[in-house]
Amino acid sequence: MIPEHQNHVVTTIETIPPETITASPTLLQRIKKVFNRELLLTLALGQVLSLLICGIGLTSKYLADDFHANTPVFQSFLNYILLFLVYTTTLAVRQGEENLLAILKRRWWKYMILGLIDIEANYLVIKAYQYTTLTSVQLLDCFVIPVVLLLSWFFLLVRYKAVHFVGVGVCLLGMGCMVGADVLVGRQQGLGDHKLLGDLLVLAGATLYGISNVCEEFIVKNLSRVEFLGMMGLFGSFFSGIQLAIMEHKELLKVAWDWQIGFLYIGFSACMFGLYSFMPVVIRRTSATAVNLSLLTADLYSLFCGLFLFQYRFSGLYLLSFFIIVLGLVLYASSSTYVAQDPRVYKQFRNAGGPATETPTVGPMEPSVTYTSLGQEVEEEPRIRVA
């Protein structure tokens, strides 16, 4: 027979809810929750984009330094032509509302503006290398990140948590370490006579990049990746062709064409085409902010290649900056962002002249879409608190 006081103790233990015992997860469980398959895949996709940008930078450097081919507009023109041949022709053979003519009828002028923004963003940043230092370009090009954050907040209604701002700050700290390493080892290539002009060109180009990336995020998540790339190919090739005829026709005549230069142009075009084709996939899976944070490592890949190809000097700060940037990416991707309300309220890019698919003004709203750093998920119905 169990004494009464012992029976009381046993009864107390048995009535403890099971969830109370396992309420606090261990550190190992928290780490496994953060470093899941989706996070690792997201980081890997971002680094693929960085490697493509590294290839773009290396081929551009060889063309400019070894062969004196200063043709940034022509290089962009080749990329837009490839986009036109692959994606614009795909739209042309489609039927119904996704046909090229149907898209142009509804929103041609919006894609025309976006194409001009994309062309000039590429041109301004490449042009800035003639006037300012490589270090300044690397540092000021980070201005695209706050631009994307602000535009996503106001126009896409994306809301961030404290951990996202911490992750962005850590990434920028890693970029600062890389710039500091550049100063220590004396990598000051690209110094020109008008440094202030070069810095302003970088800031203007970064601002246009931010606008282009946010528009791209909206289009690929609400419309179509092929539509975005097809319209970039159409308007990009048209306007860059005009700019090429006006500004660079004399430079093209100066190029001493041979198989090496042809190979470099092909390599540049392949990397640029891969970047444009693959970036919408990553943006759709993550966001424009996450992609731009991932691209901070591109300069480090270029540096590591330059250690063997251009005899750059090495500094331990480069490795430190790489790990700091990756840490910032992990912090940013460890938590999801969310939108403030249903994204269907955004009709700025959709033309009201199309079929009547407007959201009804009366009635319950559908569950809002959560844009996470790992993908998209449907948010549960908010709990209603009754006073």
MIPANU-231171 format. One record per residue (C-alpha): residue in one letter; x, y, z. Coordinates in pm, 1 decimal, decimal comma. Example, Ala and Ser with C-alpha at 12.3 -4.5 7.8 and 13.67 -1.06 7.14 Angstrom:
// MIPANU-231171
<atom r="a" xx="1230,0" yy="-450,0" zz="780,0"/>
<atom r="s" xx="1367,0" yy="-106,0" zz="714,0"/>
// end
This chain:
// MIPANU-231171
<atom r="m" xx="0,0" yy="0,0" zz="0,0"/>
<atom r="i" xx="140,0" yy="341,4" zz="-102,7"/>
<atom r="p" xx="141,4" yy="606,2" zz="170,5"/>
<atom r="e" xx="-82,0" yy="901,7" zz="113,1"/>
<atom r="h" xx="197,2" yy="1156,2" zz="71,7"/>
<atom r="q" xx="376,4" yy="932,0" zz="-180,9"/>
<atom r="n" xx="51,7" yy="889,4" zz="-373,9"/>
<atom r="h" xx="23,0" yy="1264,6" zz="-393,1"/>
<atom r="v" xx="372,9" yy="1290,5" zz="-541,9"/>
<atom r="v" xx="306,0" yy="1024,7" zz="-804,7"/>
<atom r="t" xx="-21,6" yy="1188,0" zz="-904,1"/>
<atom r="t" xx="154,4" yy="1522,8" zz="-948,8"/>
<atom r="i" xx="413,9" yy="1377,2" zz="-1183,2"/>
<atom r="e" xx="157,2" yy="1194,6" zz="-1389,6"/>
<atom r="t" xx="-51,8" yy="1505,7" zz="-1449,3"/>
<atom r="i" xx="237,3" yy="1706,7" zz="-1604,3"/>
<atom r="p" xx="153,2" yy="1772,8" zz="-1974,2"/>
<atom r="p" xx="399,0" yy="1596,1" zz="-2209,8"/>
<atom r="e" xx="454,0" yy="1913,2" zz="-2413,3"/>
<atom r="t" xx="585,7" yy="2087,6" zz="-2099,8"/>
<atom r="i" xx="870,7" yy="1841,3" zz="-2072,2"/>
<atom r="t" xx="987,2" yy="1896,3" zz="-2431,1"/>
<atom r="a" xx="893,5" yy="2265,0" zz="-2457,0"/>
<atom r="s" xx="1249,8" yy="2397,2" zz="-2476,9"/>
<atom r="p" xx="1443,8" yy="2256,3" zz="-2776,1"/>
<atom r="t" xx="1811,6" yy="2185,3" zz="-2742,0"/>
<atom r="l" xx="2077,5" yy="2388,1" zz="-2918,7"/>
<atom r="l" xx="2136,1" yy="2102,6" zz="-3164,2"/>
<atom r="q" xx="1767,2" yy="2097,6" zz="-3257,8"/>
<atom r="r" xx="1769,4" yy="2472,4" zz="-3319,9"/>
<atom r="i" xx="2077,2" yy="2444,1" zz="-3540,9"/>
<atom r="k" xx="1916,4" yy="2161,8" zz="-3742,0"/>
<atom r="k" xx="1602,4" yy="2372,6" zz="-3780,0"/>
<atom r="v" xx="1800,3" yy="2663,9" zz="-3924,9"/>
<atom r="f" xx="2049,7" yy="2465,8" zz="-4136,7"/>
<atom r="n" xx="1792,2" yy="2265,2" zz="-4325,9"/>
<atom r="r" xx="1800,2" yy="2149,7" zz="-4685,5"/>
<atom r="e" xx="1612,5" yy="2456,8" zz="-4809,2"/>
<atom r="l" xx="1858,8" yy="2698,6" zz="-4651,5"/>
<atom r="l" xx="2161,8" yy="2517,1" zz="-4792,3"/>
<atom r="l" xx="2001,8" yy="2505,6" zz="-5138,1"/>
<atom r="t" xx="1926,6" yy="2878,8" zz="-5118,9"/>
<atom r="l" xx="2286,6" yy="2958,9" zz="-5026,3"/>
<atom r="a" xx="2415,0" yy="2736,9" zz="-5307,1"/>
<atom r="l" xx="2191,0" yy="2903,1" zz="-5566,8"/>
<atom r="g" xx="2315,1" yy="3246,6" zz="-5459,8"/>
<atom r="q" xx="2674,9" yy="3136,6" zz="-5496,2"/>
<atom r="v" xx="2607,3" yy="3010,3" zz="-5849,5"/>
<atom r="l" xx="2499,1" yy="3364,6" zz="-5936,9"/>
<atom r="s" xx="2816,8" yy="3500,6" zz="-5777,3"/>
<atom r="l" xx="3031,3" yy="3264,2" zz="-5984,7"/>
<atom r="l" xx="2856,7" yy="3381,6" zz="-6302,6"/>
<atom r="i" xx="2929,5" yy="3744,2" zz="-6208,8"/>
<atom r="c" xx="3289,4" yy="3641,4" zz="-6143,6"/>
<atom r="g" xx="3308,3" yy="3505,5" zz="-6499,2"/>
<atom r="i" xx="3160,9" yy="3830,4" zz="-6631,8"/>
<atom r="g" xx="3420,1" yy="4034,5" zz="-6444,1"/>
<atom r="l" xx="3716,2" yy="3822,7" zz="-6553,1"/>
<atom r="t" xx="3625,9" yy="3826,5" zz="-6922,9"/>
<atom r="s" xx="3561,8" yy="4202,0" zz="-6907,9"/>
<atom r="k" xx="3900,9" yy="4259,1" zz="-6745,3"/>
<atom r="y" xx="4082,6" yy="4056,2" zz="-7009,6"/>
<atom r="l" xx="3901,4" yy="4241,3" zz="-7289,0"/>
<atom r="a" xx="3975,8" yy="4585,3" zz="-7142,2"/>
<atom r="d" xx="4331,1" yy="4534,5" zz="-7012,0"/>
<atom r="d" xx="4490,3" yy="4284,4" zz="-7249,3"/>
<atom r="f" xx="4307,8" yy="4361,6" zz="-7574,1"/>
<atom r="h" xx="4200,0" yy="4723,9" zz="-7510,2"/>
<atom r="a" xx="3842,0" yy="4645,6" zz="-7612,7"/>
<atom r="n" xx="3635,2" yy="4899,6" zz="-7417,7"/>
<atom r="t" xx="3291,4" yy="4798,0" zz="-7544,3"/>
<atom r="p" xx="3049,3" yy="4769,4" zz="-7248,2"/>
<atom r="v" xx="2742,8" yy="4854,2" zz="-7459,5"/>
<atom r="f" xx="2833,9" yy="4597,8" zz="-7726,2"/>
<atom r="q" xx="2881,7" yy="4331,4" zz="-7458,1"/>
<atom r="s" xx="2537,7" yy="4402,7" zz="-7312,3"/>
<atom r="f" xx="2393,0" yy="4408,0" zz="-7663,8"/>
<atom r="l" xx="2513,6" yy="4051,2" zz="-7723,7"/>
<atom r="n" xx="2334,9" yy="3937,5" zz="-7408,4"/>
<atom r="y" xx="2008,3" yy="4107,1" zz="-7503,2"/>
<atom r="i" xx="2024,9" yy="3949,3" zz="-7849,0"/>
<atom r="l" xx="2054,6" yy="3603,8" zz="-7688,7"/>
<atom r="l" xx="1757,5" yy="3680,8" zz="-7463,0"/>
<atom r="f" xx="1562,5" yy="3790,4" zz="-7769,2"/>
<atom r="l" xx="1644,0" yy="3474,7" zz="-7965,8"/>
<atom r="v" xx="1550,1" yy="3240,3" zz="-7680,0"/>
<atom r="y" xx="1274,0" yy="3404,9" zz="-7474,9"/>
<atom r="t" xx="1114,9" yy="3665,4" zz="-7704,0"/>
<atom r="t" xx="1067,5" yy="3405,9" zz="-7976,1"/>
<atom r="t" xx="917,2" yy="3173,2" zz="-7713,8"/>
<atom r="l" xx="658,6" yy="3438,4" zz="-7633,4"/>
<atom r="a" xx="594,3" yy="3493,7" zz="-8003,2"/>
<atom r="v" xx="487,2" yy="3132,2" zz="-8062,7"/>
<atom r="r" xx="264,7" yy="3112,1" zz="-7754,9"/>
<atom r="q" xx="-112,6" yy="3133,1" zz="-7778,6"/>
<atom r="g" xx="-368,8" yy="3332,8" zz="-7580,2"/>
<atom r="e" xx="-295,3" yy="3591,7" zz="-7312,5"/>
<atom r="e" xx="72,1" yy="3488,7" zz="-7282,0"/>
<atom r="n" xx="141,2" yy="3568,3" zz="-7647,1"/>
<atom r="l" xx="395,2" yy="3840,2" zz="-7726,5"/>
<atom r="l" xx="142,7" yy="4068,9" zz="-7896,1"/>
<atom r="a" xx="-108,7" yy="4031,0" zz="-7611,3"/>
<atom r="i" xx="157,5" yy="4124,1" zz="-7355,0"/>
<atom r="l" xx="272,6" yy="4423,8" zz="-7558,3"/>
<atom r="k" xx="-85,6" yy="4542,0" zz="-7598,8"/>
<atom r="r" xx="-141,8" yy="4544,8" zz="-7222,9"/>
<atom r="r" xx="187,8" yy="4676,8" zz="-7078,8"/>
<atom r="w" xx="442,9" yy="4756,1" zz="-7349,6"/>
<atom r="w" xx="538,8" yy="5097,5" zz="-7210,2"/>
<atom r="k" xx="611,5" yy="4955,4" zz="-6865,7"/>
<atom r="y" xx="855,9" yy="4701,3" zz="-7005,7"/>
<atom r="m" xx="1008,4" yy="4972,8" zz="-7224,4"/>
<atom r="i" xx="1088,6" yy="5180,9" zz="-6914,5"/>
<atom r="l" xx="1219,8" yy="4874,9" zz="-6729,2"/>
<atom r="g" xx="1440,5" yy="4784,0" zz="-7025,8"/>
<atom r="l" xx="1592,9" yy="5133,9" zz="-7031,3"/>
<atom r="i" xx="1655,4" yy="5115,4" zz="-6654,3"/>
<atom r="d" xx="1833,0" yy="4780,4" zz="-6689,5"/>
<atom r="i" xx="2050,2" yy="4898,0" zz="-6980,4"/>
<atom r="e" xx="2162,6" yy="5217,8" zz="-6809,6"/>
<atom r="a" xx="2230,2" yy="5042,6" zz="-6477,9"/>
<atom r="n" xx="2480,4" yy="4813,7" zz="-6652,1"/>
<atom r="y" xx="2634,2" yy="5101,9" zz="-6845,5"/>
<atom r="l" xx="2676,5" yy="5340,4" zz="-6549,5"/>
<atom r="v" xx="2853,1" yy="5091,1" zz="-6322,7"/>
<atom r="i" xx="3090,5" yy="4971,1" zz="-6596,6"/>
<atom r="k" xx="3160,7" yy="5332,0" zz="-6698,2"/>
<atom r="a" xx="3244,8" yy="5425,4" zz="-6338,3"/>
<atom r="y" xx="3561,5" yy="5210,2" zz="-6348,8"/>
<atom r="q" xx="3718,2" yy="5471,9" zz="-6578,4"/>
<atom r="y" xx="3687,8" yy="5745,3" zz="-6315,1"/>
<atom r="t" xx="3710,5" yy="5595,7" zz="-5966,1"/>
<atom r="t" xx="3889,4" yy="5317,3" zz="-5778,6"/>
<atom r="l" xx="3792,7" yy="4951,4" zz="-5768,9"/>
<atom r="t" xx="3754,2" yy="4984,3" zz="-5390,5"/>
<atom r="s" xx="3505,8" yy="5268,9" zz="-5428,3"/>
<atom r="v" xx="3303,1" yy="5075,2" zz="-5682,7"/>
<atom r="q" xx="3286,6" yy="4771,6" zz="-5453,1"/>
<atom r="l" xx="3185,4" yy="4980,5" zz="-5152,8"/>
<atom r="l" xx="2933,1" yy="5211,3" zz="-5318,6"/>
<atom r="d" xx="2777,1" yy="4929,4" zz="-5521,3"/>
<atom r="c" xx="2639,6" yy="4798,5" zz="-5189,6"/>
<atom r="f" xx="2398,6" yy="5093,5" zz="-5204,9"/>
<atom r="v" xx="2172,5" yy="4861,1" zz="-5405,9"/>
<atom r="i" xx="2085,4" yy="4672,1" zz="-5083,7"/>
<atom r="p" xx="1917,2" yy="4960,7" zz="-4894,2"/>
<atom r="v" xx="1747,5" yy="5061,0" zz="-5220,8"/>
<atom r="v" xx="1598,8" yy="4712,2" zz="-5258,5"/>
<atom r="l" xx="1497,5" yy="4705,1" zz="-4890,9"/>
<atom r="l" xx="1314,0" yy="5036,5" zz="-4913,1"/>
<atom r="l" xx="1142,6" yy="4961,8" zz="-5244,8"/>
<atom r="s" xx="1036,5" yy="4616,3" zz="-5124,8"/>
<atom r="w" xx="896,1" yy="4772,3" zz="-4805,4"/>
<atom r="f" xx="692,3" yy="5042,6" zz="-4979,2"/>
<atom r="f" xx="593,5" yy="4880,6" zz="-5310,0"/>
<atom r="l" xx="590,5" yy="4505,2" zz="-5240,6"/>
<atom r="l" xx="474,7" yy="4553,6" zz="-4878,9"/>
<atom r="v" xx="744,4" yy="4315,0" zz="-4755,2"/>
<atom r="r" xx="794,4" yy="4338,5" zz="-4380,2"/>
<atom r="y" xx="1122,1" yy="4239,9" zz="-4216,2"/>
<atom r="k" xx="1213,1" yy="4116,0" zz="-3870,4"/>
<atom r="a" xx="1503,8" yy="4227,3" zz="-3656,4"/>
<atom r="v" xx="1710,9" yy="3925,0" zz="-3762,8"/>
<atom r="h" xx="1687,5" yy="4036,0" zz="-4127,7"/>
<atom r="f" xx="1837,5" yy="4377,0" zz="-4050,7"/>
<atom r="v" xx="2107,1" yy="4208,8" zz="-3841,5"/>
<atom r="g" xx="2186,7" yy="3977,5" zz="-4133,5"/>
<atom r="v" xx="2210,1" yy="4270,8" zz="-4375,1"/>
<atom r="g" xx="2438,4" yy="4455,2" zz="-4132,4"/>
<atom r="v" xx="2666,3" yy="4152,5" zz="-4096,7"/>
<atom r="c" xx="2689,6" yy="4115,2" zz="-4476,9"/>
<atom r="l" xx="2783,4" yy="4481,8" zz="-4514,4"/>
<atom r="l" xx="3041,2" yy="4437,6" zz="-4237,8"/>
<atom r="g" xx="3195,0" yy="4153,6" zz="-4437,6"/>
<atom r="m" xx="3200,7" yy="4376,3" zz="-4744,9"/>
<atom r="g" xx="3377,5" yy="4642,6" zz="-4537,3"/>
<atom r="c" xx="3643,2" yy="4387,7" zz="-4440,5"/>
<atom r="m" xx="3702,5" yy="4309,9" zz="-4806,5"/>
<atom r="v" xx="3738,9" yy="4678,1" zz="-4893,2"/>
<atom r="g" xx="3981,4" yy="4717,2" zz="-4602,0"/>
<atom r="a" xx="4185,3" yy="4425,3" zz="-4733,7"/>
<atom r="d" xx="4194,0" yy="4591,7" zz="-5077,7"/>
<atom r="v" xx="4339,3" yy="4904,9" zz="-4918,8"/>
<atom r="l" xx="4599,8" yy="4707,5" zz="-4721,3"/>
<atom r="v" xx="4728,8" yy="4513,8" zz="-5022,9"/>
<atom r="g" xx="4716,8" yy="4819,6" zz="-5249,3"/>
<atom r="r" xx="4453,4" yy="4704,6" zz="-5500,4"/>
<atom r="q" xx="4359,7" yy="5051,0" zz="-5626,6"/>
<atom r="q" xx="4309,8" yy="4975,8" zz="-5996,5"/>
<atom r="g" xx="4084,6" yy="5204,7" zz="-6191,3"/>
<atom r="l" xx="4179,6" yy="5539,0" zz="-6033,4"/>
<atom r="g" xx="4085,7" yy="5818,7" zz="-6270,0"/>
<atom r="d" xx="4096,8" yy="6194,4" zz="-6279,1"/>
<atom r="h" xx="3734,0" yy="6252,5" zz="-6174,8"/>
<atom r="k" xx="3678,6" yy="6033,7" zz="-5869,1"/>
<atom r="l" xx="3365,3" yy="6217,5" zz="-5755,9"/>
<atom r="l" xx="3205,4" yy="6165,1" zz="-6096,7"/>
<atom r="g" xx="3287,1" yy="5794,3" zz="-6081,9"/>
<atom r="d" xx="3135,8" yy="5762,0" zz="-5732,9"/>
<atom r="l" xx="2816,7" yy="5934,2" zz="-5846,4"/>
<atom r="l" xx="2794,8" yy="5699,8" zz="-6146,3"/>
<atom r="v" xx="2817,5" yy="5396,9" zz="-5914,7"/>
<atom r="l" xx="2544,3" yy="5532,9" zz="-5686,5"/>
<atom r="a" xx="2318,7" yy="5604,8" zz="-5983,4"/>
<atom r="g" xx="2381,8" yy="5260,6" zz="-6129,8"/>
<atom r="a" xx="2316,2" yy="5091,0" zz="-5793,1"/>
<atom r="t" xx="1986,6" yy="5280,1" zz="-5759,3"/>
<atom r="l" xx="1876,4" yy="5167,0" zz="-6106,3"/>
<atom r="y" xx="1982,8" yy="4810,4" zz="-6025,2"/>
<atom r="g" xx="1764,3" yy="4821,3" zz="-5713,2"/>
<atom r="i" xx="1462,0" yy="4941,0" zz="-5911,7"/>
<atom r="s" xx="1519,2" yy="4672,0" zz="-6175,6"/>
<atom r="n" xx="1556,8" yy="4393,7" zz="-5918,1"/>
<atom r="v" xx="1239,2" yy="4484,8" zz="-5729,4"/>
<atom r="c" xx="1040,6" yy="4503,2" zz="-6054,8"/>
<atom r="e" xx="1187,8" yy="4167,3" zz="-6154,0"/>
<atom r="e" xx="1079,1" yy="4014,5" zz="-5821,7"/>
<atom r="f" xx="723,2" yy="4138,5" zz="-5869,9"/>
<atom r="i" xx="704,2" yy="4012,3" zz="-6228,8"/>
<atom r="v" xx="846,9" yy="3664,6" zz="-6174,5"/>
<atom r="k" xx="630,8" yy="3605,9" zz="-5865,4"/>
<atom r="n" xx="306,9" yy="3743,0" zz="-6010,2"/>
<atom r="l" xx="339,9" yy="3708,8" zz="-6387,3"/>
<atom r="s" xx="604,0" yy="3495,2" zz="-6560,5"/>
<atom r="r" xx="980,2" yy="3448,5" zz="-6574,5"/>
<atom r="v" xx="968,4" yy="3392,3" zz="-6951,1"/>
<atom r="e" xx="762,4" yy="3709,8" zz="-6995,4"/>
<atom r="f" xx="1017,7" yy="3915,4" zz="-6804,4"/>
<atom r="l" xx="1317,0" yy="3776,2" zz="-6995,4"/>
<atom r="g" xx="1137,4" yy="3800,0" zz="-7329,5"/>
<atom r="m" xx="1053,2" yy="4165,3" zz="-7276,1"/>
<atom r="m" xx="1409,7" yy="4238,5" zz="-7160,8"/>
<atom r="g" xx="1537,0" yy="4074,6" zz="-7476,4"/>
<atom r="l" xx="1300,9" yy="4273,6" zz="-7697,5"/>
<atom r="f" xx="1346,6" yy="4622,4" zz="-7553,4"/>
<atom r="g" xx="1704,2" yy="4563,2" zz="-7433,4"/>
<atom r="s" xx="1831,2" yy="4466,5" zz="-7777,0"/>
<atom r="f" xx="1643,0" yy="4755,6" zz="-7940,4"/>
<atom r="f" xx="1765,7" yy="5034,2" zz="-7712,0"/>
<atom r="s" xx="2115,9" yy="4896,2" zz="-7655,7"/>
<atom r="g" xx="2148,3" yy="4865,7" zz="-8035,6"/>
<atom r="i" xx="2064,0" yy="5235,4" zz="-8070,2"/>
<atom r="q" xx="2308,2" yy="5326,3" zz="-7791,3"/>
<atom r="l" xx="2575,1" yy="5107,1" zz="-7953,2"/>
<atom r="a" xx="2535,6" yy="5279,4" zz="-8290,8"/>
<atom r="i" xx="2563,8" yy="5622,8" zz="-8131,5"/>
<atom r="m" xx="2835,4" yy="5571,9" zz="-7871,3"/>
<atom r="e" xx="3053,8" yy="5271,8" zz="-7954,3"/>
<atom r="h" xx="3067,1" yy="5222,7" zz="-8330,4"/>
<atom r="k" xx="3417,5" yy="5374,8" zz="-8340,7"/>
<atom r="e" xx="3538,7" yy="5155,2" zz="-8053,8"/>
<atom r="l" xx="3422,9" yy="4843,8" zz="-8236,9"/>
<atom r="l" xx="3629,0" yy="4942,8" zz="-8541,0"/>
<atom r="k" xx="3939,9" yy="4964,3" zz="-8320,4"/>
<atom r="v" xx="3905,8" yy="4607,2" zz="-8189,8"/>
<atom r="a" xx="4176,0" yy="4376,4" zz="-8333,3"/>
<atom r="w" xx="3954,0" yy="4077,1" zz="-8393,6"/>
<atom r="d" xx="4103,8" yy="3728,5" zz="-8353,9"/>
<atom r="w" xx="4002,4" yy="3395,7" zz="-8200,8"/>
<atom r="q" xx="4105,4" yy="3500,5" zz="-7848,0"/>
<atom r="i" xx="3888,2" yy="3812,4" zz="-7848,7"/>
<atom r="g" xx="3604,0" yy="3615,3" zz="-8001,2"/>
<atom r="f" xx="3638,6" yy="3350,9" zz="-7730,1"/>
<atom r="l" xx="3629,2" yy="3618,6" zz="-7457,0"/>
<atom r="y" xx="3316,4" yy="3778,2" zz="-7604,8"/>
<atom r="i" xx="3151,2" yy="3434,9" zz="-7622,4"/>
<atom r="g" xx="3249,7" yy="3363,0" zz="-7261,4"/>
<atom r="f" xx="3117,1" yy="3698,0" zz="-7143,6"/>
<atom r="s" xx="2788,5" yy="3650,2" zz="-7330,9"/>
<atom r="a" xx="2744,9" yy="3297,2" zz="-7194,8"/>
<atom r="c" xx="2797,2" yy="3410,9" zz="-6834,2"/>
<atom r="m" xx="2570,5" yy="3713,4" zz="-6876,0"/>
<atom r="f" xx="2297,8" yy="3505,3" zz="-7042,2"/>
<atom r="g" xx="2324,7" yy="3246,8" zz="-6764,4"/>
<atom r="l" xx="2299,2" yy="3519,7" zz="-6500,9"/>
<atom r="y" xx="1989,6" yy="3676,9" zz="-6655,8"/>
<atom r="s" xx="1824,6" yy="3336,9" zz="-6710,6"/>
<atom r="f" xx="1901,9" yy="3195,9" zz="-6365,8"/>
<atom r="m" xx="1848,9" yy="3504,4" zz="-6149,2"/>
<atom r="p" xx="1466,1" yy="3507,6" zz="-6187,1"/>
<atom r="v" xx="1461,3" yy="3145,0" zz="-6067,2"/>
<atom r="v" xx="1652,1" yy="3238,4" zz="-5751,5"/>
<atom r="i" xx="1451,7" yy="3558,4" zz="-5696,5"/>
<atom r="r" xx="1125,8" yy="3363,8" zz="-5725,4"/>
<atom r="r" xx="1252,5" yy="3117,9" zz="-5467,0"/>
<atom r="t" xx="1394,2" yy="3383,9" zz="-5233,4"/>
<atom r="s" xx="1374,1" yy="3761,0" zz="-5287,7"/>
<atom r="a" xx="1560,7" yy="4046,1" zz="-5452,6"/>
<atom r="t" xx="1720,0" yy="4138,5" zz="-5118,4"/>
<atom r="a" xx="1849,9" yy="3786,3" zz="-5052,9"/>
<atom r="v" xx="1994,0" yy="3766,2" zz="-5405,7"/>
<atom r="n" xx="2180,0" yy="4096,8" zz="-5371,8"/>
<atom r="l" xx="2323,6" yy="3985,5" zz="-5039,0"/>
<atom r="s" xx="2446,1" yy="3663,2" zz="-5202,8"/>
<atom r="l" xx="2610,6" yy="3861,1" zz="-5482,6"/>
<atom r="l" xx="2843,0" yy="4030,8" zz="-5231,6"/>
<atom r="t" xx="3067,1" yy="3723,3" zz="-5252,1"/>
<atom r="a" xx="3119,0" yy="3769,5" zz="-5628,4"/>
<atom r="d" xx="3409,3" yy="4011,9" zz="-5575,0"/>
<atom r="l" xx="3576,7" yy="3755,3" zz="-5350,3"/>
<atom r="y" xx="3556,5" yy="3486,2" zz="-5616,9"/>
<atom r="s" xx="3706,8" yy="3732,6" zz="-5864,6"/>
<atom r="l" xx="3984,7" yy="3801,3" zz="-5617,1"/>
<atom r="f" xx="4061,2" yy="3432,5" zz="-5562,8"/>
<atom r="c" xx="4084,8" yy="3385,0" zz="-5939,8"/>
<atom r="g" xx="4300,5" yy="3697,1" zz="-5963,7"/>
<atom r="l" xx="4551,8" yy="3544,9" zz="-5720,2"/>
<atom r="f" xx="4644,5" yy="3296,3" zz="-5994,3"/>
<atom r="l" xx="4563,4" yy="3491,4" zz="-6310,9"/>
<atom r="f" xx="4670,7" yy="3847,5" zz="-6224,3"/>
<atom r="q" xx="4912,5" yy="3786,7" zz="-5931,5"/>
<atom r="y" xx="4699,3" yy="3971,4" zz="-5675,9"/>
<atom r="r" xx="4837,0" yy="3993,3" zz="-5324,0"/>
<atom r="f" xx="4654,2" yy="3785,3" zz="-5062,5"/>
<atom r="s" xx="4529,2" yy="3898,2" zz="-4721,5"/>
<atom r="g" xx="4366,6" yy="3694,4" zz="-4446,5"/>
<atom r="l" xx="4094,7" yy="3958,4" zz="-4429,6"/>
<atom r="y" xx="3957,0" yy="3823,8" zz="-4758,3"/>
<atom r="l" xx="3878,3" yy="3486,4" zz="-4601,9"/>
<atom r="l" xx="3738,7" yy="3659,0" zz="-4293,9"/>
<atom r="s" xx="3512,9" yy="3877,1" zz="-4507,2"/>
<atom r="f" xx="3385,7" yy="3571,7" zz="-4698,2"/>
<atom r="f" xx="3283,5" yy="3390,7" zz="-4379,1"/>
<atom r="i" xx="3125,7" yy="3707,7" zz="-4236,9"/>
<atom r="i" xx="2915,1" yy="3753,0" zz="-4552,8"/>
<atom r="v" xx="2805,8" yy="3387,1" zz="-4543,1"/>
<atom r="l" xx="2715,1" yy="3428,5" zz="-4174,8"/>
<atom r="g" xx="2502,3" yy="3730,6" zz="-4264,8"/>
<atom r="l" xx="2329,9" yy="3530,1" zz="-4538,2"/>
<atom r="v" xx="2251,0" yy="3252,5" zz="-4290,8"/>
<atom r="l" xx="2107,3" yy="3503,0" zz="-4042,9"/>
<atom r="y" xx="1893,7" yy="3665,8" zz="-4311,9"/>
<atom r="a" xx="1764,6" yy="3333,9" zz="-4447,6"/>
<atom r="s" xx="1701,4" yy="3182,9" zz="-4103,7"/>
<atom r="s" xx="1367,7" yy="3361,7" zz="-4066,0"/>
<atom r="s" xx="1086,1" yy="3435,0" zz="-4309,7"/>
<atom r="t" xx="961,7" yy="3775,3" zz="-4419,0"/>
<atom r="y" xx="594,3" yy="3849,4" zz="-4473,8"/>
<atom r="v" xx="372,2" yy="4088,0" zz="-4666,1"/>
<atom r="a" xx="155,3" yy="4341,9" zz="-4487,6"/>
<atom r="q" xx="-159,8" yy="4254,0" zz="-4684,2"/>
<atom r="d" xx="-281,1" yy="4054,4" zz="-4979,7"/>
<atom r="p" xx="-46,8" yy="4128,1" zz="-5276,5"/>
<atom r="r" xx="-340,0" yy="4135,5" zz="-5520,0"/>
<atom r="v" xx="-390,6" yy="4501,7" zz="-5427,5"/>
<atom r="y" xx="-95,6" yy="4573,6" zz="-5657,7"/>
<atom r="k" xx="-228,0" yy="4651,9" zz="-6002,1"/>
<atom r="q" xx="35,8" yy="4907,6" zz="-6104,5"/>
<atom r="f" xx="209,6" yy="4669,0" zz="-6342,9"/>
<atom r="r" xx="-103,6" yy="4493,5" zz="-6466,2"/>
<atom r="n" xx="-303,3" yy="4683,3" zz="-6725,3"/>
<atom r="a" xx="-665,3" yy="4741,5" zz="-6631,7"/>
<atom r="g" xx="-760,4" yy="4701,9" zz="-6998,0"/>
<atom r="g" xx="-730,0" yy="4322,6" zz="-6977,4"/>
<atom r="p" xx="-996,6" yy="4073,3" zz="-6879,3"/>
<atom r="a" xx="-1198,5" yy="4151,5" zz="-6570,5"/>
<atom r="t" xx="-1009,3" yy="3976,0" zz="-6293,5"/>
<atom r="e" xx="-1026,6" yy="4246,4" zz="-6031,0"/>
<atom r="t" xx="-1045,8" yy="4155,8" zz="-5664,5"/>
<atom r="p" xx="-1397,9" yy="4205,6" zz="-5527,5"/>
<atom r="t" xx="-1430,6" yy="4500,1" zz="-5297,7"/>
<atom r="v" xx="-1664,6" yy="4315,6" zz="-5061,2"/>
<atom r="g" xx="-1613,6" yy="3982,1" zz="-4896,8"/>
<atom r="p" xx="-1340,2" yy="3806,4" zz="-4703,6"/>
<atom r="m" xx="-982,8" yy="3830,2" zz="-4821,2"/>
<atom r="e" xx="-791,0" yy="3516,1" zz="-4905,3"/>
<atom r="p" xx="-496,4" yy="3417,7" zz="-4682,9"/>
<atom r="s" xx="-202,0" yy="3641,1" zz="-4757,8"/>
<atom r="v" xx="109,4" yy="3508,3" zz="-4929,0"/>
<atom r="t" xx="424,1" yy="3502,8" zz="-4719,0"/>
<atom r="y" xx="741,9" yy="3577,7" zz="-4911,9"/>
<atom r="t" xx="1006,0" yy="3388,4" zz="-4722,2"/>
<atom r="s" xx="1378,3" yy="3374,7" zz="-4773,4"/>
<atom r="l" xx="1336,6" yy="3007,9" zz="-4866,9"/>
<atom r="g" xx="1029,2" yy="3020,9" zz="-5088,0"/>
<atom r="q" xx="658,0" yy="3096,5" zz="-5061,5"/>
<atom r="e" xx="410,2" yy="2954,6" zz="-4817,7"/>
<atom r="v" xx="50,6" yy="3026,1" zz="-4722,8"/>
<atom r="e" xx="12,3" yy="3196,1" zz="-4391,0"/>
<atom r="e" xx="-247,8" yy="3066,0" zz="-4149,8"/>
<atom r="e" xx="-553,6" yy="3271,7" zz="-4064,1"/>
<atom r="p" xx="-468,6" yy="3532,7" zz="-3801,4"/>
<atom r="r" xx="-608,0" yy="3469,4" zz="-3458,6"/>
<atom r="i" xx="-881,8" yy="3707,3" zz="-3352,9"/>
<atom r="r" xx="-851,7" yy="3832,9" zz="-3000,3"/>
<atom r="v" xx="-1187,6" yy="3891,8" zz="-2831,4"/>
<atom r="a" xx="-1185,2" yy="4148,1" zz="-2553,4"/>
// end
